Amino acid sequence: MLFQHYRAELSRRTGTSGDAAELAEQAGQTMEALREKVMGGRLWAVSASAPPSSETTAFIEACFHVRLLDGYGSTEAGIVSLDGRVLRPPVTGHKLADVPELGYFTTDSPYPRANC
């Protein structure tokens, strides 16, 4: 949606201009207007769905002068990982425990199963 807004505004500003220098200047001004006027200027960005394409990431980072972080999680658990690094909430710990009635044991091989 933001990229569509950017493209429409850039097209409106440049019309059919083919001058590369003029296009680059207008692109920068359009990105600045999008960043400051549309989005308010104070931004940080996290993608919380499927990782965006490299083109989308490049546009977001260039337009908004931020680093686009890649988050993974769920509504129930919150952010589980950020940029591939697993996060641990400060109030939640993890413990392996035997649950014999379900067949889960900390001695399971090759990997013990967490009881969540």
Buried (B, 14 or more C-beta within 10 A) or exposed (E): EBEEEBEEBBEEBBEEEEEEEEBEEBBEEBBEBBBEEEBEEEEEBEBEEEEBEEEBBEBBEEBBEBEBEBBBEEEEEEBEEBEEEEBEEEEEEEEEEBEEEEEBBEEEEEEBEEBE
